[in-house]
Amino acid sequence: MNPSKFRAPFISKDEIEKAANEIRNRFKSTQRIPVEVLHFAEFDLCLEFDFANIHHLGYDAFLRPDLKGILFDRTIFTNPSYKQRLRFSTAHELAHFFLHKDIYGHLMFSSVQEWIKFIEAIPADQYYWIEQHAQEFAGRFLIPTKELSEALNETMQDAETEGLLTQGEEWVLEFCCHAIHSDFGVSYPAMQTRIRKSELWPHPKLPMEKP
């Protein structure tokens, strides 16, 4: 495939949500919160885990073009302080596995460098869209809407009880993200992005802003 001719498929947020939910409904190991995404990838999908020093290239992980494994950066994989980041990166690569099989399945490369060279030659706007698909999937897979709604409602109730709702929308969002992000095994920024982009925010308990 000529990378300059690459065109990203159109996949709506609703379709991504549906795909994430269908996968979680099909595999029992993904139905607990936090989702054990590494276990799912290795033992349910039988993906091989390979390791290389790729962080300096700007990547934490790559889905292999043959769809048989994920190549991880050694530092990210072994450093406990990167656990949440590793989990999100894994879910991101699984998005390519599930959403972009038609693309990846037709690509063959002999080295990581060759694969990176191909990726970097894809038109920027087209690469942006497949990465947006992957980010959206990762967020909805690790932070499912139903479970997020329940956690957010409970946290908003706590905020109301403590008299915090008058502090402003952004302050309340920060309170909620800090309260629940670790329950889902994701970072504070990942939770913030997930809530902010969801239909669950602004939450109905927030007081109406005066015009």
N, C-alpha and C positions, 0 to 999 in steps of 0.2 A: 504494500500500500504506500502510495506517495503521500507523505505527511502533509504536504501543502494542499492536498485535495480532501483532507479529513473534514468531515462534517459531523457534529454531535447530534445524536437523536433528540427529538423533543420528548421529554418526560415531565409531566406535571407534578406538582407537589402532592396532589391527591393520589396519583399513580405510585409515587414513591412511598407514601404512607401505606397504601394498600399492599405493596410488595413487602415492606417491613413487617406489617401485621401478619401477612400470610406465612412468612418464614417463622415468626415467633409462635404462631398457632400450630405449625407443623412439627416443631422441635421442642420437646419438653425442657431441654437444657437452657433454652432462651426465655423461658416463661417466668423465671425468678428475677427479682431486682435486688442487687445489680446484675445485669445480664453477664454471664460468664463467657464473654465473647472469644477469648483465646481458647478456652476448652471447646467451644462450639466449632471454631475454625479447624482445630487440630483433630478432634475426635469424631465430630458429627460430619463435617465436610471432608475429613481425611486430607487436609492440605498439609504439605510439607513445610516446615519452618527452616529457612536458610538464613545465614548471618553474614554480614559484611560491614565494612566501615563506609557508610553512605551518608551519614549526617552532614559531613562537610559539603556534600553536593546539594544540600537543602531538602533532604528527604528522610523520613523516619522509617518508611516501609514501601515496598513495591509488591503488587500482585504480579506474579510471573505471567508472562504472555501465554504460556501453555495452560494456564488455569489450574496448575497442580500444586501451587505453593505460594507462600509469601516470603519475600526477602526482607529481613529486619535489620536495622542498624544495631550493631552489638551493644553500644552504650545505652541506647534507649531501652533495649530489651532487658538488660541486666541491672540497671540502676533503679532501685525501689522508688526513688523520688519522681521517676517518670511514669509510674504505674497508670495514672489516669490518662496521661497523654498517649501511652502505648495502647490502652484499650480503645481510645477514640480512633487512633491511627489504624488499628486492626479493623474496626467497623467501617472505616473509610475504604479500605482495600476490599472488604467484602461487598461493599456497594458496587465496585467495579465488577466483581465476580458475578453478582446477580443482575445488575442493570446493563452491563456493557459486554456481555459474553460474545455478542456478534462482532464486536470490535477486537477484543483481546484474543479471541480464538483464531483469528486469521493472521496474527502477528508472530513472527519467529525471529529471535535474536540470540546471538551467541555470547553476549556479555551485557553486564549492567550498563556500561558506558554506551553501548550501541542502542540500548533501550532508552536511555536518557536523551541521547542525541535525537532519536525519533520524536520523543515527547516534546522536546524543545523546538522542534521544527513544525509542530502543529500550529495552525493559526491561533493567535492568542485568544480571540473571542470564542473559538470552538473548544479550546482546552479549558477555558473558564467554565463553560457549561457542563462539561463532564465532571469537573471538580465540584461544581455547585450541586450536581446530582449526588455525588458521593458525600459531601458534607451534610446535605439534607437527610440522606438515608441514615448516616451514622447517628445523627441527632435523634431521629425518630425510632431507630432500632434500639439504642441504649436508653432513651428517655421516651418510652411510649406515651402517647397522648392520654390514654385512660389513667395510667398510673401517675402521670404528671399532674393531671387535673385533680386527682384525689390528694396528692401531696401538697399541691398549691392551695387547695381549699383549706386544708388543715393549718397550713402555715399562715394563711391570711386570717384565719380565726384567731390564732395566737397573736398576730399583730394587732387585731382589733381589740382583743382582751387587754393587751398591754397599752392600748391607747396610742398606737404608732401610725395609724392610717393618715393622720393629719400632717405627717412629716413630708409628704410629697411622693409622687409616683416613683421617682428614681430611687429614693431612699428606701421605700417599701420593697421595690424590686431587689435591691441589694440585700435587704434583710432576708427575703425569701430564698435567694440564690445561695447565700451563706448557710441557710438552715437545711437545705435539701440536696445540694450538689453531691455531697459525699455518699448519701444514701443510694444514689444512682451510679456511683463510681466514676463520675466525670468531674472535670475541673469547674471552678467557678465561672470562667469566661464561657465555657461550653454550655453550661446551664443558663447563663444570662442570654446568650444568643438564642437558645432553644425557646425560652419563655417569650422573649421579645418578639420573635418571628411567628409565634403561635397565635391561634385564635383565642387562646385563654387569657391574653393580655391586651389591654388593661383589664384587670380583674374587676368584676361587678361590685365588690366591696369597696373599691376605691371611691372616695368622694368625688363628685363632679367638679371639674375645675371651673372656676368662675371666668366668664368671657372678659 
